[in-house]
Amino acid sequence: MGTESKRQQRFAGVIQQDLAEMFQREGGAWAPGAFITVTRVRVTPDLAIARVYLSFLDTKTAKADLDNIKSKSNEIRYKLGTRIKNQARIVPQLEFFLDDTNEYVEHMDKIFDEISKEPRQPE
């Protein structure tokens, strides 16, 4: 994907902020017990599709929670539409993805810890 225009970035920011507030208030209904963070939103140039990256904390069932959110995407889109109706002509289709950056960072930290614990070879 190329660089995003200012318009795309602004629109993605609006969507990210509103979705973050929605997940903070109503996220328990979609993913019980999980703390959901909207880490990034990318919007297509025609503003018709928004790719939403979610991070789940305090849960072992992130993939199941993500599937549940995907199944509720029309409901979430409708609620988003009521929030941004004065700022946007169309409400984009929402595509949800798991942002596993935190898991990747933890995995890499463990690898580096193991490497640092190994005895050094004498030179």
VMD Tcl script that builds the backbone (N, CA, C; Angstrom):
set m [mol new atoms 369]
animate dup $m
set s [atomselect $m all]
$s set {name element resname resid chain x y z} {
  {N N MET 1 A 0.840 -1.174 0.000}
  {CA C MET 1 A 0.000 0.000 0.000}
  {C C MET 1 A 0.886 1.239 0.000}
  {N N GLY 2 A 0.560 2.198 -0.838}
  {CA C GLY 2 A 1.356 3.412 -0.929}
  {C C GLY 2 A 1.081 4.348 0.228}
  {N N THR 3 A 1.573 5.568 0.073}
  {CA C THR 3 A 1.343 6.534 1.135}
  {C C THR 3 A -0.103 7.012 1.102}
  {N N GLU 4 A -0.616 7.306 2.270}
  {CA C GLU 4 A -1.997 7.756 2.376}
  {C C GLU 4 A -2.067 9.269 2.229}
  {N N SER 5 A -3.133 9.742 1.626}
  {CA C SER 5 A -3.332 11.186 1.491}
  {C C SER 5 A -3.733 11.773 2.845}
  {N N LYS 6 A -3.650 13.087 2.949}
  {CA C LYS 6 A -4.054 13.773 4.189}
  {C C LYS 6 A -5.521 13.482 4.490}
  {N N ARG 7 A -6.326 13.438 3.446}
  {CA C ARG 7 A -7.760 13.172 3.608}
  {C C ARG 7 A -7.981 11.773 4.201}
  {N N GLN 8 A -7.265 10.788 3.673}
  {CA C GLN 8 A -7.373 9.428 4.198}
  {C C GLN 8 A -6.933 9.374 5.655}
  {N N GLN 9 A -5.827 10.042 5.960}
  {CA C GLN 9 A -5.300 10.029 7.323}
  {C C GLN 9 A -6.273 10.689 8.296}
  {N N ARG 10 A -6.853 11.820 7.887}
  {CA C ARG 10 A -7.827 12.515 8.743}
  {C C ARG 10 A -9.044 11.641 8.998}
  {N N PHE 11 A -9.570 11.051 7.927}
  {CA C PHE 11 A -10.757 10.203 8.029}
  {C C PHE 11 A -10.464 8.972 8.890}
  {N N ALA 12 A -9.290 8.373 8.690}
  {CA C ALA 12 A -8.897 7.215 9.502}
  {C C ALA 12 A -8.791 7.605 10.973}
  {N N GLY 13 A -8.285 8.805 11.246}
  {CA C GLY 13 A -8.179 9.288 12.625}
  {C C GLY 13 A -9.541 9.444 13.285}
  {N N VAL 14 A -10.509 9.964 12.529}
  {CA C VAL 14 A -11.871 10.119 13.050}
  {C C VAL 14 A -12.457 8.748 13.376}
  {N N ILE 15 A -12.296 7.813 12.447}
  {CA C ILE 15 A -12.831 6.466 12.649}
  {C C ILE 15 A -12.152 5.797 13.840}
  {N N GLN 16 A -10.832 5.931 13.937}
  {CA C GLN 16 A -10.096 5.306 15.027}
  {C C GLN 16 A -10.558 5.845 16.378}
  {N N GLN 17 A -10.718 7.147 16.480}
  {CA C GLN 17 A -11.137 7.757 17.741}
  {C C GLN 17 A -12.542 7.290 18.131}
  {N N ASP 18 A -13.472 7.309 17.181}
  {CA C ASP 18 A -14.843 6.908 17.486}
  {C C ASP 18 A -14.938 5.419 17.804}
  {N N LEU 19 A -14.226 4.582 17.048}
  {CA C LEU 19 A -14.258 3.148 17.343}
  {C C LEU 19 A -13.619 2.858 18.702}
  {N N ALA 20 A -12.554 3.576 19.033}
  {CA C ALA 20 A -11.901 3.371 20.332}
  {C C ALA 20 A -12.880 3.676 21.465}
  {N N GLU 21 A -13.627 4.768 21.338}
  {CA C GLU 21 A -14.626 5.098 22.358}
  {C C GLU 21 A -15.717 4.038 22.420}
  {N N MET 22 A -16.148 3.546 21.253}
  {CA C MET 22 A -17.182 2.510 21.224}
  {C C MET 22 A -16.698 1.226 21.892}
  {N N PHE 23 A -15.475 0.804 21.594}
  {CA C PHE 23 A -14.959 -0.422 22.183}
  {C C PHE 23 A -14.732 -0.263 23.682}
  {N N GLN 24 A -14.385 0.949 24.111}
  {CA C GLN 24 A -14.183 1.192 25.534}
  {C C GLN 24 A -15.512 1.064 26.281}
  {N N ARG 25 A -16.580 1.595 25.681}
  {CA C ARG 25 A -17.892 1.568 26.336}
  {C C ARG 25 A -18.620 0.242 26.152}
  {N N GLU 26 A -18.607 -0.287 24.928}
  {CA C GLU 26 A -19.446 -1.435 24.600}
  {C C GLU 26 A -18.662 -2.687 24.242}
  {N N GLY 27 A -17.353 -2.636 24.351}
  {CA C GLY 27 A -16.523 -3.766 23.960}
  {C C GLY 27 A -16.803 -5.029 24.740}
  {N N GLY 28 A -17.267 -4.888 25.981}
  {CA C GLY 28 A -17.577 -6.045 26.805}
  {C C GLY 28 A -18.679 -6.912 26.219}
  {N N ALA 29 A -19.572 -6.300 25.450}
  {CA C ALA 29 A -20.650 -7.065 24.828}
  {C C ALA 29 A -20.125 -7.899 23.659}
  {N N TRP 30 A -19.093 -7.412 22.997}
  {CA C TRP 30 A -18.554 -8.094 21.815}
  {C C TRP 30 A -17.420 -9.047 22.173}
  {N N ALA 31 A -16.668 -8.709 23.199}
  {CA C ALA 31 A -15.551 -9.553 23.636}
  {C C ALA 31 A -15.480 -9.489 25.161}
  {N N PRO 32 A -16.282 -10.322 25.841}
  {CA C PRO 32 A -16.362 -10.257 27.308}
  {C C PRO 32 A -15.002 -10.459 27.980}
  {N N GLY 33 A -14.690 -9.584 28.909}
  {CA C GLY 33 A -13.467 -9.704 29.694}
  {C C GLY 33 A -12.213 -9.192 29.026}
  {N N ALA 34 A -12.293 -8.796 27.760}
  {CA C ALA 34 A -11.101 -8.340 27.044}
  {C C ALA 34 A -11.047 -6.815 27.026}
  {N N PHE 35 A -9.847 -6.297 27.058}
  {CA C PHE 35 A -9.625 -4.868 26.877}
  {C C PHE 35 A -9.178 -4.692 25.430}
  {N N ILE 36 A -9.986 -3.984 24.638}
  {CA C ILE 36 A -9.724 -3.865 23.198}
  {C C ILE 36 A -9.167 -2.489 22.889}
  {N N THR 37 A -8.081 -2.471 22.135}
  {CA C THR 37 A -7.466 -1.224 21.703}
  {C C THR 37 A -7.471 -1.173 20.178}
  {N N VAL 38 A -7.884 -0.041 19.635}
  {CA C VAL 38 A -7.811 0.169 18.185}
  {C C VAL 38 A -6.433 0.748 17.913}
  {N N THR 39 A -5.538 -0.084 17.385}
  {CA C THR 39 A -4.150 0.351 17.230}
  {C C THR 39 A -3.916 1.140 15.949}
  {N N ARG 40 A -4.688 0.818 14.897}
  {CA C ARG 40 A -4.470 1.517 13.629}
  {C C ARG 40 A -5.695 1.356 12.749}
  {N N VAL 41 A -5.965 2.372 11.948}
  {CA C VAL 41 A -7.027 2.303 10.947}
  {C C VAL 41 A -6.437 2.772 9.632}
  {N N ARG 42 A -6.628 1.978 8.596}
  {CA C ARG 42 A -6.198 2.340 7.240}
  {C C ARG 42 A -7.439 2.421 6.370}
  {N N VAL 43 A -7.536 3.463 5.574}
  {CA C VAL 43 A -8.706 3.677 4.730}
  {C C VAL 43 A -8.273 3.643 3.271}
  {N N THR 44 A -9.098 3.021 2.422}
  {CA C THR 44 A -8.807 2.980 0.991}
  {C C THR 44 A -8.956 4.390 0.414}
  {N N PRO 45 A -8.331 4.659 -0.744}
  {CA C PRO 45 A -8.394 6.011 -1.323}
  {C C PRO 45 A -9.818 6.530 -1.578}
  {N N ASP 46 A -10.760 5.624 -1.871}
  {CA C ASP 46 A -12.137 6.072 -2.095}
  {C C ASP 46 A -12.947 6.156 -0.793}
  {N N LEU 47 A -12.295 5.896 0.338}
  {CA C LEU 47 A -12.890 5.963 1.679}
  {C C LEU 47 A -14.033 4.963 1.872}
  {N N ALA 48 A -14.095 3.927 1.048}
  {CA C ALA 48 A -15.190 2.961 1.119}
  {C C ALA 48 A -14.902 1.808 2.079}
  {N N ILE 49 A -13.632 1.518 2.322}
  {CA C ILE 49 A -13.267 0.404 3.200}
  {C C ILE 49 A -12.274 0.902 4.248}
  {N N ALA 50 A -12.547 0.560 5.497}
  {CA C ALA 50 A -11.631 0.886 6.589}
  {C C ALA 50 A -11.115 -0.412 7.174}
  {N N ARG 51 A -9.807 -0.562 7.182}
  {CA C ARG 51 A -9.187 -1.739 7.787}
  {C C ARG 51 A -8.790 -1.357 9.204}
  {N N VAL 52 A -9.406 -2.032 10.166}
  {CA C VAL 52 A -9.245 -1.692 11.578}
  {C C VAL 52 A -8.405 -2.771 12.244}
  {N N TYR 53 A -7.298 -2.364 12.864}
  {CA C TYR 53 A -6.409 -3.296 13.547}
  {C C TYR 53 A -6.665 -3.197 15.043}
  {N N LEU 54 A -6.984 -4.342 15.659}
  {CA C LEU 54 A -7.348 -4.392 17.068}
  {C C LEU 54 A -6.309 -5.175 17.855}
  {N N SER 55 A -6.046 -4.706 19.064}
  {CA C SER 55 A -5.166 -5.397 19.989}
  {C C SER 55 A -6.004 -5.780 21.201}
  {N N PHE 56 A -5.867 -7.023 21.634}
  {CA C PHE 56 A -6.631 -7.520 22.775}
  {C C PHE 56 A -5.705 -7.750 23.956}
  {N N LEU 57 A -6.080 -7.204 25.104}
  {CA C LEU 57 A -5.319 -7.407 26.333}
  {C C LEU 57 A -6.209 -8.140 27.328}
  {N N ASP 58 A -5.597 -8.847 28.262}
  {CA C ASP 58 A -6.313 -9.578 29.317}
  {C C ASP 58 A -7.238 -10.652 28.767}
  {N N THR 59 A -6.843 -11.293 27.685}
  {CA C THR 59 A -7.657 -12.382 27.156}
  {C C THR 59 A -6.767 -13.427 26.498}
  {N N LYS 60 A -7.202 -14.662 26.600}
  {CA C LYS 60 A -6.492 -15.759 25.935}
  {C C LYS 60 A -7.204 -16.156 24.651}
  {N N THR 61 A -8.385 -15.580 24.416}
  {CA C THR 61 A -9.211 -15.968 23.264}
  {C C THR 61 A -9.302 -14.827 22.255}
  {N N ALA 62 A -8.183 -14.222 21.935}
  {CA C ALA 62 A -8.184 -13.057 21.040}
  {C C ALA 62 A -8.763 -13.393 19.670}
  {N N LYS 63 A -8.401 -14.549 19.129}
  {CA C LYS 63 A -8.900 -14.908 17.795}
  {C C LYS 63 A -10.415 -15.128 17.811}
  {N N ALA 64 A -10.927 -15.779 18.853}
  {CA C ALA 64 A -12.368 -15.990 18.977}
  {C C ALA 64 A -13.088 -14.652 19.170}
  {N N ASP 65 A -12.486 -13.769 19.975}
  {CA C ASP 65 A -13.076 -12.438 20.175}
  {C C ASP 65 A -13.100 -11.659 18.868}
  {N N LEU 66 A -12.023 -11.762 18.095}
  {CA C LEU 66 A -11.966 -11.082 16.799}
  {C C LEU 66 A -13.047 -11.623 15.865}
  {N N ASP 67 A -13.231 -12.946 15.847}
  {CA C ASP 67 A -14.283 -13.533 15.011}
  {C C ASP 67 A -15.660 -13.037 15.427}
  {N N ASN 68 A -15.869 -12.889 16.728}
  {CA C ASN 68 A -17.142 -12.381 17.232}
  {C C ASN 68 A -17.356 -10.936 16.792}
  {N N ILE 69 A -16.302 -10.141 16.851}
  {CA C ILE 69 A -16.405 -8.745 16.410}
  {C C ILE 69 A -16.668 -8.683 14.914}
  {N N LYS 70 A -16.004 -9.551 14.151}
  {CA C LYS 70 A -16.249 -9.588 12.697}
  {C C LYS 70 A -17.707 -9.923 12.408}
  {N N SER 71 A -18.285 -10.829 13.186}
  {CA C SER 71 A -19.685 -11.198 12.961}
  {C C SER 71 A -20.629 -10.059 13.324}
  {N N LYS 72 A -20.179 -9.145 14.157}
  {CA C LYS 72 A -20.997 -7.994 14.557}
  {C C LYS 72 A -20.611 -6.728 13.795}
  {N N SER 73 A -19.869 -6.858 12.698}
  {CA C SER 73 A -19.345 -5.681 12.002}
  {C C SER 73 A -20.451 -4.771 11.466}
  {N N ASN 74 A -21.592 -5.341 11.037}
  {CA C ASN 74 A -22.682 -4.488 10.552}
  {C C ASN 74 A -23.266 -3.636 11.677}
  {N N GLU 75 A -23.413 -4.242 12.853}
  {CA C GLU 75 A -23.901 -3.497 14.017}
  {C C GLU 75 A -22.915 -2.388 14.393}
  {N N ILE 76 A -21.636 -2.727 14.404}
  {CA C ILE 76 A -20.601 -1.746 14.746}
  {C C ILE 76 A -20.576 -0.629 13.707}
  {N N ARG 77 A -20.712 -0.995 12.437}
  {CA C ARG 77 A -20.732 0.007 11.352}
  {C C ARG 77 A -21.917 0.950 11.519}
  {N N TYR 78 A -23.085 0.407 11.873}
  {CA C TYR 78 A -24.276 1.234 12.072}
  {C C TYR 78 A -24.052 2.229 13.218}
  {N N LYS 79 A -23.499 1.739 14.320}
  {CA C LYS 79 A -23.243 2.624 15.470}
  {C C LYS 79 A -22.195 3.675 15.117}
  {N N LEU 80 A -21.186 3.285 14.335}
  {CA C LEU 80 A -20.178 4.244 13.882}
  {C C LEU 80 A -20.834 5.306 13.001}
  {N N GLY 81 A -21.748 4.867 12.128}
  {CA C GLY 81 A -22.445 5.790 11.236}
  {C C GLY 81 A -23.231 6.850 11.986}
  {N N THR 82 A -23.856 6.462 13.098}
  {CA C THR 82 A -24.611 7.455 13.877}
  {C C THR 82 A -23.674 8.476 14.512}
  {N N ARG 83 A -22.427 8.085 14.741}
  {CA C ARG 83 A -21.460 8.996 15.361}
  {C C ARG 83 A -20.798 9.937 14.356}
  {N N ILE 84 A -20.543 9.438 13.126}
  {CA C ILE 84 A -19.781 10.248 12.165}
  {C C ILE 84 A -20.658 10.803 11.045}
  {N N LYS 85 A -21.976 10.729 11.186}
  {CA C LYS 85 A -22.864 11.136 10.092}
  {C C LYS 85 A -22.688 12.593 9.687}
  {N N ASN 86 A -22.254 13.435 10.602}
  {CA C ASN 86 A -22.049 14.844 10.274}
  {C C ASN 86 A -20.657 15.124 9.717}
  {N N GLN 87 A -19.779 14.120 9.757}
  {CA C GLN 87 A -18.403 14.322 9.312}
  {C C GLN 87 A -18.084 13.583 8.016}
  {N N ALA 88 A -18.949 12.648 7.622}
  {CA C ALA 88 A -18.641 11.832 6.447}
  {C C ALA 88 A -19.889 11.620 5.606}
  {N N ARG 89 A -19.676 11.542 4.303}
  {CA C ARG 89 A -20.783 11.274 3.390}
  {C C ARG 89 A -21.201 9.811 3.427}
  {N N ILE 90 A -20.198 8.940 3.475}
  {CA C ILE 90 A -20.484 7.514 3.531}
  {C C ILE 90 A -19.818 6.912 4.767}
  {N N VAL 91 A -20.388 5.818 5.232}
  {CA C VAL 91 A -19.775 5.069 6.327}
  {C C VAL 91 A -19.074 3.880 5.683}
  {N N PRO 92 A -17.766 3.768 5.876}
  {CA C PRO 92 A -17.027 2.703 5.180}
  {C C PRO 92 A -17.365 1.314 5.707}
  {N N GLN 93 A -17.169 0.318 4.845}
  {CA C GLN 93 A -17.242 -1.073 5.292}
  {C C GLN 93 A -16.080 -1.286 6.247}
  {N N LEU 94 A -16.300 -2.018 7.313}
  {CA C LEU 94 A -15.257 -2.244 8.306}
  {C C LEU 94 A -14.692 -3.655 8.161}
  {N N GLU 95 A -13.384 -3.731 8.066}
  {CA C GLU 95 A -12.678 -5.007 8.057}
  {C C GLU 95 A -11.779 -5.023 9.287}
  {N N PHE 96 A -11.938 -6.046 10.111}
  {CA C PHE 96 A -11.185 -6.114 11.361}
  {C C PHE 96 A -10.053 -7.120 11.245}
  {N N PHE 97 A -8.893 -6.735 11.790}
  {CA C PHE 97 A -7.711 -7.582 11.781}
  {C C PHE 97 A -7.097 -7.588 13.167}
  {N N LEU 98 A -6.416 -8.682 13.492}
  {CA C LEU 98 A -5.736 -8.799 14.767}
  {C C LEU 98 A -4.360 -8.153 14.654}
  {N N ASP 99 A -4.088 -7.211 15.531}
  {CA C ASP 99 A -2.765 -6.580 15.574}
  {C C ASP 99 A -1.952 -7.331 16.620}
  {N N ASP 100 A -1.080 -8.194 16.146}
  {CA C ASP 100 A -0.307 -9.022 17.068}
  {C C ASP 100 A 1.097 -8.471 17.309}
  {N N THR 101 A 1.251 -7.183 17.195}
  {CA C THR 101 A 2.554 -6.547 17.402}
  {C C THR 101 A 3.073 -6.809 18.812}
  {N N ASN 102 A 2.182 -6.693 19.815}
  {CA C ASN 102 A 2.614 -6.922 21.201}
  {C C ASN 102 A 3.115 -8.344 21.399}
  {N N GLU 103 A 2.413 -9.315 20.828}
  {CA C GLU 103 A 2.840 -10.711 20.943}
  {C C GLU 103 A 4.194 -10.907 20.271}
  {N N TYR 104 A 4.390 -10.270 19.128}
  {CA C TYR 104 A 5.653 -10.378 18.405}
  {C C TYR 104 A 6.791 -9.783 19.243}
  {N N VAL 105 A 6.545 -8.637 19.843}
  {CA C VAL 105 A 7.570 -7.987 20.669}
  {C C VAL 105 A 7.918 -8.874 21.867}
  {N N GLU 106 A 6.908 -9.444 22.522}
  {CA C GLU 106 A 7.173 -10.337 23.654}
  {C C GLU 106 A 7.981 -11.556 23.209}
  {N N HIS 107 A 7.635 -12.118 22.063}
  {CA C HIS 107 A 8.354 -13.272 21.534}
  {C C HIS 107 A 9.824 -12.923 21.278}
  {N N MET 108 A 10.057 -11.776 20.661}
  {CA C MET 108 A 11.427 -11.353 20.370}
  {C C MET 108 A 12.196 -11.081 21.666}
  {N N ASP 109 A 11.537 -10.488 22.657}
  {CA C ASP 109 A 12.195 -10.252 23.951}
  {C C ASP 109 A 12.648 -11.559 24.588}
  {N N LYS 110 A 11.798 -12.587 24.518}
  {CA C LYS 110 A 12.167 -13.891 25.079}
  {C C LYS 110 A 13.389 -14.460 24.361}
  {N N ILE 111 A 13.402 -14.329 23.042}
  {CA C ILE 111 A 14.547 -14.835 22.268}
  {C C ILE 111 A 15.825 -14.103 22.663}
  {N N PHE 112 A 15.743 -12.773 22.791}
  {CA C PHE 112 A 16.934 -12.001 23.171}
  {C C PHE 112 A 17.383 -12.334 24.588}
  {N N ASP 113 A 16.428 -12.592 25.498}
  {CA C ASP 113 A 16.789 -12.983 26.857}
  {C C ASP 113 A 17.530 -14.318 26.860}
  {N N GLU 114 A 17.044 -15.276 26.057}
  {CA C GLU 114 A 17.704 -16.576 25.964}
  {C C GLU 114 A 19.108 -16.440 25.397}
  {N N ILE 115 A 19.258 -15.595 24.398}
  {CA C ILE 115 A 20.574 -15.385 23.792}
  {C C ILE 115 A 21.533 -14.765 24.809}
  {N N SER 116 A 21.039 -13.800 25.578}
  {CA C SER 116 A 21.929 -13.120 26.537}
  {C C SER 116 A 22.320 -14.030 27.708}
  {N N LYS 117 A 21.545 -15.070 27.988}
  {CA C LYS 117 A 21.842 -15.995 29.074}
  {C C LYS 117 A 22.850 -17.055 28.666}
  {N N GLU 118 A 23.011 -17.277 27.359}
  {CA C GLU 118 A 23.963 -18.284 26.909}
  {C C GLU 118 A 25.373 -17.855 27.235}
  {N N PRO 119 A 26.239 -18.830 27.595}
  {CA C PRO 119 A 27.639 -18.470 27.925}
  {C C PRO 119 A 28.361 -17.952 26.675}
  {N N ARG 120 A 29.226 -17.003 26.911}
  {CA C ARG 120 A 29.984 -16.408 25.814}
  {C C ARG 120 A 31.162 -17.306 25.431}
  {N N GLN 121 A 31.466 -17.303 24.173}
  {CA C GLN 121 A 32.640 -18.039 23.674}
  {C C GLN 121 A 33.885 -17.192 23.936}
  {N N PRO 122 A 34.913 -17.781 24.465}
  {CA C PRO 122 A 36.146 -16.987 24.658}
  {C C PRO 122 A 36.757 -16.640 23.308}
  {N N GLU 123 A 37.289 -15.445 23.228}
  {CA C GLU 123 A 37.868 -14.985 21.956}
  {C C GLU 123 A 39.307 -15.372 21.821}
}
mol reanalyze $m
mol bondsrecalc $m
mol representation Tube
mol addrep $m
